Amino acid sequence: MKTEKVDVLVIGAGPAGTVAASIIHQAGYSVKIVEKLKFPRFVIGESLLPRCMEALSEAKFVDAPEQRGYQKKYGAKFVKGEAICDFTFQNQFTDGWKWTWQVPRADFDTTLANTVQEMGVPVEFETTVTAIRFNGSDSVTTVEDINGNQKEIEARFIVDGSGYGRVIPKLFNLEKESVLQPRKALFAHTVDVNRHMDAEPNRITAVVHKKAPGSGSSHSLRVLHHLVSSAILLSLKDLKVPMKKSTVRCSRPNLLPRNVSVV
Ligand SMILES: Cc1cc2nc3c(=O)[nH]c(=O)nc-3n(C[C@H](O)[C@H](O)[C@H](O)COP(=O)(O)OP(=O)(O)OC[C@H]3O[C@@H](n4cnc5c(N)ncnc54)[C@H](O)[C@@H]3O)c2cc1C
């Protein structure tokens, strides 16, 4: 079987994998990313925090996303009943970024993957990690491309950036059951035709629903132009009514920000 050698092998080309690979590359080590899918690919999770900007900055990943024109986000609003807490990221006790982006992940992740490749880090798409074995202090990883061709990659270190793939925990039986209450997430992208353009749209909004205390919340914000991202988290016991794939319902539409046009 064909064998390659690198200092560090990164599994997954999501933000975790590409940020890690960029920083390792800048430190002078040889690094390679293997990614199971072809990009762009859909992933949920568009809301960055200002703290994320520190990692993106260290990875030299600020200029390329800036050029993509993602929406800048300046704060967060939490709504529970009649109570509203409105935070802006500028109100800080320590130094740090005062804004971040809300990103369409397929485009954002592709932008970071393109940027890391331009830096000189190879990314092999449609290549899946199927096995890892440790050889003294080194590792040998078996990968397989979509045509079924296998090869081995020897690496001194492995970074598992496989997200929900959980490659190392699965391969080495390290998975543990969560102690948290199991929840389901329903999410949708909707087109907002009635957006008003004052400061409010640049907030993420979280709504705690009274009928599902401790478990129900939703948030929404434009991710690009008129696209709004909404998610509802529910404990399994509250998830009784089957919902159509394209339907978003809310029992208290008045609690949603004015910029959400679908209820
Ligand atoms: C409803 C919902 C809302 C969310 N909202 C937010 C949010 O607002 N903000 C936020 O920060 N997060 C949010 N998240 C979480 C977010 O989706 C993840 O935390 C984030 O995508 C993790 O990024 P990552 O780079 O670690 O992994 P990913 O982006 O998942 O990338 C991992 C990559 O590894 C690849 N991979 C998997 N297995 C293999 C393999 N065997 N070999 C090679 N490659 C492999 C995958 O194809 C994938 O591209 C949300 C999650 C849910 C469910």
Ligand as a Chemical Component Dictionary entry (heavy atoms), coordinates in Angstrom:
data_LIG
# 
_chem_comp.id                   LIG 
_chem_comp.type                 NON-POLYMER 
_chem_comp.pdbx_formal_charge   0 
_chem_comp.three_letter_code    LIG 
# 
loop_
_chem_comp_atom.comp_id 
_chem_comp_atom.atom_id 
_chem_comp_atom.alt_atom_id 
_chem_comp_atom.type_symbol 
_chem_comp_atom.charge 
_chem_comp_atom.model_Cartn_x 
_chem_comp_atom.model_Cartn_y 
_chem_comp_atom.model_Cartn_z 
_chem_comp_atom.pdbx_ordinal 
LIG C1  C1  C 0 -28.977 23.214 15.555 1  
LIG C2  C2  C 0 -27.515 23.522 15.751 2  
LIG C3  C3  C 0 -27.122 24.836 15.849 3  
LIG C4  C4  C 0 -25.781 25.156 16.005 4  
LIG N1  N1  N 0 -25.434 26.462 16.086 5  
LIG C5  C5  C 0 -24.150 26.783 16.276 6  
LIG C6  C6  C 0 -23.781 28.137 16.337 7  
LIG O1  O1  O 0 -24.625 29.008 16.224 8  
LIG N2  N2  N 0 -22.465 28.446 16.492 9  
LIG C7  C7  C 0 -21.514 27.463 16.617 10 
LIG O2  O2  O 0 -20.334 27.800 16.774 11 
LIG N3  N3  N 0 -21.846 26.170 16.545 12 
LIG C8  C8  C 0 -23.127 25.810 16.386 13 
LIG N4  N4  N 0 -23.455 24.491 16.307 14 
LIG C9  C9  C 0 -22.367 23.512 16.424 15 
LIG C10 C10 C 0 -21.589 23.404 15.111 16 
LIG O3  O3  O 0 -22.390 22.796 14.122 17 
LIG C11 C11 C 0 -20.318 22.556 15.295 18 
LIG O4  O4  O 0 -19.793 22.775 16.574 19 
LIG C12 C12 C 0 -19.238 22.889 14.294 20 
LIG O5  O5  O 0 -19.687 22.605 12.980 21 
LIG C13 C13 C 0 -17.986 22.105 14.577 22 
LIG O6  O6  O 0 -16.982 22.480 13.618 23 
LIG P1  P1  P 0 -15.776 21.503 13.402 24 
LIG O7  O7  O 0 -14.784 22.164 12.512 25 
LIG O8  O8  O 0 -15.312 20.983 14.720 26 
LIG O9  O9  O 0 -16.427 20.244 12.674 27 
LIG P2  P2  P 0 -17.251 20.175 11.293 28 
LIG O10 O10 O 0 -17.546 21.494 10.724 29 
LIG O11 O11 O 0 -18.377 19.227 11.549 30 
LIG O12 O12 O 0 -16.181 19.499 10.311 31 
LIG C14 C14 C 0 -15.756 18.167 10.512 32 
LIG C15 C15 C 0 -15.364 17.619 9.164  33 
LIG O13 O13 O 0 -14.787 16.328 9.371  34 
LIG C16 C16 C 0 -15.161 15.512 8.269  35 
LIG N5  N5  N 0 -15.057 14.106 8.658  36 
LIG C17 C17 C 0 -15.899 13.408 9.457  37 
LIG N6  N6  N 0 -15.505 12.131 9.548  38 
LIG C18 C18 C 0 -14.379 12.020 8.791  39 
LIG C19 C19 C 0 -13.510 10.939 8.456  40 
LIG N7  N7  N 0 -13.712 9.678  8.933  41 
LIG N8  N8  N 0 -12.452 11.170 7.653  42 
LIG C20 C20 C 0 -12.229 12.419 7.141  43 
LIG N9  N9  N 0 -13.029 13.473 7.408  44 
LIG C21 C21 C 0 -14.087 13.286 8.226  45 
LIG C22 C22 C 0 -16.601 15.932 7.981  46 
LIG O14 O14 O 0 -16.972 15.616 6.638  47 
LIG C23 C23 C 0 -16.554 17.428 8.238  48 
LIG O15 O15 O 0 -16.400 18.207 7.052  49 
LIG C24 C24 C 0 -24.791 24.128 16.117 50 
LIG C25 C25 C 0 -25.186 22.798 16.044 51 
LIG C26 C26 C 0 -26.537 22.487 15.863 52 
LIG C27 C27 C 0 -26.934 21.047 15.770 53 
# 
loop_
_chem_comp_bond.comp_id 
_chem_comp_bond.atom_id_1 
_chem_comp_bond.atom_id_2 
_chem_comp_bond.value_order 
_chem_comp_bond.pdbx_ordinal 
LIG C1  C2  SING 1  
LIG C2  C3  SING 2  
LIG C2  C26 DOUB 3  
LIG C3  C4  DOUB 4  
LIG C4  N1  SING 5  
LIG C4  C24 SING 6  
LIG N1  C5  DOUB 7  
LIG C5  C6  SING 8  
LIG C5  C8  SING 9  
LIG C6  O1  DOUB 10 
LIG C6  N2  SING 11 
LIG N2  C7  SING 12 
LIG C7  O2  DOUB 13 
LIG C7  N3  SING 14 
LIG N3  C8  DOUB 15 
LIG C8  N4  SING 16 
LIG N4  C9  SING 17 
LIG N4  C24 SING 18 
LIG C9  C10 SING 19 
LIG C10 O3  SING 20 
LIG C10 C11 SING 21 
LIG C11 O4  SING 22 
LIG C11 C12 SING 23 
LIG C12 O5  SING 24 
LIG C12 C13 SING 25 
LIG C13 O6  SING 26 
LIG O6  P1  SING 27 
LIG P1  O7  DOUB 28 
LIG P1  O8  SING 29 
LIG P1  O9  SING 30 
LIG O9  P2  SING 31 
LIG P2  O10 DOUB 32 
LIG P2  O11 SING 33 
LIG P2  O12 SING 34 
LIG O12 C14 SING 35 
LIG C14 C15 SING 36 
LIG C15 O13 SING 37 
LIG C15 C23 SING 38 
LIG O13 C16 SING 39 
LIG C16 N5  SING 40 
LIG C16 C22 SING 41 
LIG N5  C17 SING 42 
LIG N5  C21 SING 43 
LIG C17 N6  DOUB 44 
LIG N6  C18 SING 45 
LIG C18 C19 SING 46 
LIG C18 C21 DOUB 47 
LIG C19 N7  SING 48 
LIG C19 N8  DOUB 49 
LIG N8  C20 SING 50 
LIG C20 N9  DOUB 51 
LIG N9  C21 SING 52 
LIG C22 O14 SING 53 
LIG C22 C23 SING 54 
LIG C23 O15 SING 55 
LIG C24 C25 DOUB 56 
LIG C25 C26 SING 57 
LIG C26 C27 SING 58 
# 
